[in-house]
Amino acid sequence: MPPRASKRKATAPQNSSSITSADDSPTASDKTKTKKTDRVDSLFDSYANSSLGIIDPEGIEALCSDMNVEHTDVRILMFAWKLKAQRQGYFTRDEWRSGMKALKVDSLSKLKKGLPELEKEVNTPENFQDFYSYAFRYCLTEEKQKTVDIESVCELLNLVLGSQFQSKVDLLIEYLKIQSDYKAINLDQWMGFLRFCKEVS
């Protein structure tokens, strides 16, 4: 399914790499790179809020819809991790470009097909801990915020750990919901949950 055409679509700015002088003719490789960048930018613009110049929550939902993926799917969080997105629910052009380059995709169909491979990449031991830490930090939506409320933590635990440690996650969530000592969880405690799941039989 092609990206939806909407009023949100903005004209992609001319890429500086496509401007060359008579003495500096682009090579075939340069032209290929420019075309890929243009396709990546065009895809970005089809979902971006043109007045803000970024993909906002509405744009992300549209992207998910066009890929037939729920916006609550863990793979969308993995995609944000790959983009190294700094702000929850928003993708900048630079984040989009670097993430799409890292994924080696330049179209919606390639991105959709690449999600299973991204999931495999995230779930390798060397990457999962970084992704798990990122998932918590991604939820810190306010400046200087250091904790996430219990309700959100429970949802996040189920999302990022449920597929690997469902029984332990269910017990953790049950405990968090009945305890009264903590109203929020910090990053150290969050990382402790992962250690607990790995170590406790």
N, C-alpha and C positions, 0 to 999 in steps of 0.2 A: 504494500500500500504506500503510495507516495505521500510526502509530508503534506498536511492540509494547507490549503491556501486560505488565508484569512486577512482581516484588516491589520493583524499584528505584523504582517510581513513588511520588512524594511529593505531598502535597496542596499546591497552589500557594498561597503566602501571599496574603492579601487585599491588593489593590493600593490604596495610599493615594489614588490619583487617582480611585478609584471612590466615595470617601466624600465626600459633599457635605452642606452645611447647607441648611436651608429657604430661606435668603436667597441661596444660591449654587447655583441649579439648573444642572445641566450642559447645555451646548448639544449639538446633534446631532453637531457635530464632536468635542466632548469624548468623547461616548459611543462614537463610532467609534474614536477613539484608544484608549480604555480597552479596548474589545473586542479590538482588535489586540494590545495589550499582554498581555491575558489569554491570547490564543491563543499568543502567543510564549512566555509563561511556562509555559503548559500543555505545550507541546512540549518546552521545556527540562526540565521536571520528569519527563517520560516517559523521558528518557535520563540524568538526573542520579542520582548516588549520594546517596540521601536523607540518609545520616549525615554526608556531607561537604558537601552543598549545592552541589556542582559536578559537571559532566560529566567523568568520568575516562576513562582509556583504554578500559575495557570499554564505557562509554556511547558513546564515539566509534565503536568497532567496530560496535555495535548500530545507530547512526545510518547508518553506511556500508552495512551489510547491508540496511537498510530502503530505502535509495536505490539499491540494486544497484550500488554503487560500491566498488571495492577500497579498503581503508584506506591502501594505499600509492599511490593515485592522486594525481597532482600537484594535482588540483583540491581535494583535502581540505587540502593545505598552503595553497592559495590561499584557501580558506574561513577557515583559521586567520589568515591575513594580513588578511582583511577584518574579522574579529572583533578584530584586534589582540591576539590571545591572547599572554600573556606567558610561559606555562609549557607546555612541550611535552607534549601528550597530555591537557591539561586546559582546559576552558572554564568561566569563571565566569558567573554570571547577568548581570552588567553587560556583560561582553564579548559574550555571546549577544544581549542586547537591542540593543546598539548596532550589532552586525554585521548582525542581521536587519533592523533599521531601514534601515541603509545599503543593504542588498540589496533593500529594499522587498518582503519576503516575510514571511508569518506562518503558513505551514503546510509540512508535509513535501513535498507535491506541488509547491508553488511553489518551494521551495528546490531540489528536484531539477531543475526546469525552468530555474532561474536559473543553474545551474552553467556552461552554455556561454557565457552572457553574462559571467559572472565571469571565465572564461578569456580572453575577448576583452579585457575591461577590464585584466587583469593584463598581457597581452602587448602593450599599447600602450607606445611608447618612454618616455612620461612615468611609467609605473607599474612597468615591468619591473625597473628597477634597484633600486627600493625593495623590491619583492618578493624579488629575488635576495639583497639584503642581509639582509632579514628571515629568509629560509630558513636562512641561516648562524646568525644570532643565536638562532633558535628551537631550534637543536641544542645550544645552551649550557645544559645541564641542571643544572650545579652552580654554586653561588655563586662568583663571581670567576673562573669558567672563561673563558678567552680563546681557546682553540684547540679544534679538532675533529680527531679521529684520522683518519688517511689512509683507512682502510676506509670510514668513514662519509662522508667527503668525496667519495670516488669514487661512492658510491651517490647522494649528493645532487646531484653534478654531472650524472649521467645523468638524474636526475629532473627537474631544473629547466632544464637547458640542452640535453638530448638531442634534443628535438623541433626545436630551431632550429639547432644546430651539432653534429650527431651525429658527423661524421667527426673534427672537432677534439676533441670530448669523448672519443672513443675513444682518440685519441692521447695526450691529457692523462692519462687513467686508466691507460693502458699505462705511461706514464713514471712516474707516481706509484707504481705497484705494483713497479717494478723499482729505483727509486732508493733510496738508503739515507741520504741527508742529512737528510730530514725524517720525523718520526714523527707530526706533526700540522701543521695549517694554521691560520693566524690570519685575521682578517677582511680585512686589507690584501691578503694573498696571494689570498684568495677573490675579492675584487673584481678583482684583477689577472687572474684567469682569464677574467672576463667581457670585460675590455678586450682581452685576447689574442684571444678568439674573434671579437670585432667587427673588430679591426684586421688580423689576419693572414689573407691570402688563401690 
